[in-house]
């Protein structure tokens, strides 16, 4: 009986580890989609990685922005041409589970552009919404 318990415990832990690995892979895929869209100058597709909701929170050098549309409007204002959007890459330092269906990601962004390079750090909270990983809060500076 003890061996059977240990076997099922091992199986459960393995399943949890596989699920978390799949979650992290899907979250990285969302970030990669955003990076590709940004590098194509497509801010609307970039924003598809964010929850399309008034409850979205973005905190950057301009302070707190509430809502998906306001965040998109700020991106369009701050990055109107390819000279400003440039080429974006990320360094991911950690992806940590908060609870079922929610993770935070910490990392660095690197922006190479004609308007001057920019580098910084970010803390993003992802939530699984309707089967897709979406950013619900973003602190980038």
N, C-alpha and C positions, 0 to 999 in steps of 0.2 A: 504494500500500500504506500509506504514511504517513497519507494522508487517511482511509483506512478504519480504521486504528488510532485516530486522533483521534476519529472518529465513535463508535466503540464505547466509548472511554473516556468521552466526553461522555454517551453513553446510560447507561453504568453509574453515573456520578456523579449523573445526574438521577434514576435509579431509587433510589439510596441516599437522596438528599435527599427524594424523595417518600415513601419508607418511613418515614424518621425523622419527617417532618411528620405522617404518619398515626399513628405511635406517640404523638407528643406530643398529638395531638387525642384519641386514645383514653384517654390518661392523664388529660387534663383532664376528660374525660367521667366517669371514675371519681371524681375529686374532686368534680365537680358532683353526681353521684348521692349521694355522702356528705353534701355540704352540704344538699341537699334533704331527705334522710332526717333529718339532725340538726334542721333547722328544723321538721320535722313531729314532733319528739320521739320518733323511731323509731331508737333506738340499735342495735337488732339489724340493721336494714337498713343503717345507717351502717357497721356492722362488716363488711358484705359486701365492702367495698372492701379489707379486710385479708385476707392469707392465713390461712385457717382451719387453723392449725398450732401445735403446741407450740413451733416455732422462731421464731414472730413475736417481735420485740423492740420494746418501747415504752419510751422514756426520757422522763420528764416530771419535774415538780417533786417527785413522790413517789419518784423513783429509777427503777430498771430493773424493768420488768414483762416476764416471759417468758410467751408463749403467748396464743392468741386468746381463750380463755375467761377467763383472768385479766384480760386487757385489757378485755373486755366487762364483767366484774364490777366493775372499777374505775370504768369510765364510769357504770354504773348507780348505784354508791355516790356518786360525786361529782356526778352530774347527775340526781337522782331525779325532778325535776318540770320543767315548762316554765319556771318562774321561774329555774332554774339553766341549762337548755339554751339558752334565749333564741333569738337569731337569729345564725347563723354566716355569715361571709363570708371569702373568701380573697383575698389578693393574691399572685399567682405572680410571683416574681422571676427564676427560671431553671428550665429543664428541660434536663438535660444527660445525654447518653448515656454510660453507663459501659462497656458492652460490648453485644454482641448480646443483646437480650431484657432489658436492665436499664438503668434511668435513675434519676437522683436529681432531686428537685424541692426548691427552696429558696423560701421565701415567708413570708408573714405571715398570721396568723389574727386575726379581729376578731369578738368575741362581745358583742353588745348584749343585755342581759338585766336583768330586775327585780332579780336578786340582786347586781347590780353588773357593769359592763362589764369585759371582759378582752381584752387584746391580747397577742400574742407572735409568736414566729418558729418556723419548723419546717424540718426537713430530713427528707425522706421518701425511702426507696428503694423503687422499684417494680420488680417482676419480672413478666414475662409467663409465666403459669402456665395450662396447658391453654387457651391462646388468650385469656385475660383478664389485664388488668393488675391486679395486687394489691400492696398495701403489704406489704413484708416487714420493714421497720424504720422506726420513726417516732421522731424526736427533736423534741419540742415543748416550748417553754418561753416 
